[in-house]
Amino acid sequence: MRRTPWLPRAALVLSLALGGCVVAPVGRGGYPYDDGPVVEVAPPPPRYEVRPLPPAVGYAWIGGYWSWQLGRHVWIGGRWALPPAPGRAWVPGHWYRSGPGWRWREGHW
């Protein structure tokens, strides 16, 4: 019986392990971002939200925002989230003027 060399097996394992990797462009500050489409309707004013108690020490509040879905603004309520690393702060998303319309920029850590 002939033995298969280890190199082809290692190449197969490595190709399977790296097969799901994706390289994505990054925006300002090294974070990926994707500004939404330009919409003609200005977002309503933010809603007042009552913050519940955080689930544990170290969680950060991510406030609600107006999202553009199916041709209209829809309120997405705020939530608590654990920062990806100690000392990181949430930078909220925001709507900004873009030509004759409005565009959404996602929040990030």
C-alpha positions, 0 to 999 in steps of 0.5 A: 500500500502506498502512503500519500505525502503530507503536503497535498493533505496540508494544502487541502486542509489550508484551502478548506480553512481559508475558503470562507475568508472575505476581504472587505474595504474599510472606511474612515478609522479602519471600520467598514461602512456603507452609506445607504441610498439617497432618499428624498424624504427627510427623517423625522425627529428622533423619538424619546426612549426610556433606557432600561437598566443595562444587563451588566456592567460594561454595556453601552447604550446604542440609541434608536434611529430612523431606518429607511425600509420599503419606501418609508422611515421606520423607527429602530429602537435602542439597545444595550450592547457589549463593546468589542474591546475595553475603552471603545465608545459607540459613535451613533449613525446619522442622517446627512444631506446628500445633494437633493436628498438624505443619506444614512451613515451607520454607527460604529465602535 
